[in-house]
Amino acid sequence: MSTVAFAVIAIFTLTFALAAATNPRLMHAALSFAAMFVGIAAFFFLLGAEFVGLVQIFVYIGAVAVLIVFTILLTRRDPEKDRGFNWSGVIVAVAVFAGLLWAILRSPSVSIGPAIVKALTVKRIGEALMTHYVWPLLCVGVLLTAALIGALVLVMEDKRQ
Amino acid sequence: MSGHAPGWLIQIVSSLLNIALLLFIFLTLFALMSVLERKILGRMQNRYGPNRVGPYGLLQPVADGIKMLIKEDIVPARADKVVHFLAPILIAATAILALGVIPYGRNMTPFVIDGGILFFFAVGSTTELAVFMAGWGSNNKFSLLGAMRAIAQMISYELPLIITVLPVVMVVGSLNPDKIVFAQKYYYFGFLPHWFVLTPWGATAFLLFFVSGLVESNRTPFDVPEGESEIVAGHMTEYSGFKYATFFLAEYLGMFAVSGLAVTLFLGGWHAPLPWLGFIPSYVWFFAKLSVLLFVFIWVRGTLPRMRVDQMMNFAWKFMLPMAFTCLISAAVWHYAGRRLLGWLWSFAVIAVVYIVLSLFLDTRKKFAPRTYRFAE
């Protein structure tokens, strides 16, 4: 059952990822990207990491996808203009892939096999965030606040005139 | 019969039964609500409302449904066909999903998820993308403007909507809707229910939540995205026939979902208001409370004129958001002062002080001046 579900979700996710990467119509690519996030959230659900899956939907579809869509709307579009092959994109993609591969191969859980993991409840995540990882959490908070204020300053520019 | 059906079959069948029942109940409620809304609005405006089809006009939704089904489905020639087609489906699907985690009665939560509240908002946040798809896919200026307005107000009011839920989650210590309902099952002095709406922070959070809910479901006075005097029908301009009906359905289902969550969080869920009324089935209480909230939705629609976009945004960021954060602090004060009368008073004091300071600070009595215009360069 789980293998079948995995295969279905994997095909779904890869299809939309490919569509997002190759579709020449920018808006369709962005929407495929959002659909791909649904697939990734489904993976988290399959792994029993319900909270992470929900946050994935919440943040990536509710916020990031909307942000991307807005960015496309607010920038000028030159439809179907062939920009040629983008080598810098390839370099970044290979670097990210290598980084992920390195991290995955280093992580111990892959080699151990099916381990018995205690159910990851929301409460445990909250406790971990508020005790052991409180400094990273605060740093992220400060970073996001700074970004928010920065965005506001950028928008408020014409008030000074 | 020998043996049992395999586990996965039982799971699938029981899920399907849940979904079918959920759809049946809420589609019936939608039909009933659409006719009752017109009736009540009619009463408020000194007219009868629908009274031709069936007894007291109760079969009006059937007639409307048939009309919508046999209407011609028009898709604009320059529309993005796929996106235009998918938008109403997505918007209705998310509205239905959000209904799945609300506890309708004792042991009557269709889908028990540990992070049920989070699920509700995660699914709700997908609506923005669906609205955008409708606006962009129609390839129409009015549609796109309506979609932009809708997304702007949804994002702005999502903050107070979610932050007003946090005090409840904090006090209960769980994101599970069932646990939140269970936390409200006791009675003070044997008759005063333990509902969160009876605490100062709870009452404030409930009001803020309800107003944000009005915005999220695009209801008057916050129906700016579909203001018909300005932008025809917003993101629904280019939809006709059954697709339009689907948007309409999604709006009502969203309204049911937000009201249901308000009942769960603040009004004690399916618990009876008095301990000796517990013999009445729990789902009756839930739907009674839901009906009261839905009536308020209609009442507000019959009473208030539409707000302006800038008024709405100012209200969200300058009043709703600070008040929502105040609820959080007030709930913490209530908790640490012992959840008793003293805590009640302290919590009330926090809210009152912030409210007074905010209202002094946000003096809305305008200093009138010649109108200034700003143009895009």
Interface residues (C-beta under 8 A of the other chain):
Chain A: M1 M27 H28 L31 A34 E50 F51 L54 V55 I57 F58 I61 G62 A63 A65 V66 V69 F70 L73 T121 V122 K123
Chain B: W8 D80 V82 V83 I113 D114 G115 L118 F119 F121 A122 V123 G124 S125 T126 E128 L129 F132 M133 W136 I151 I155 G173 S174 L175
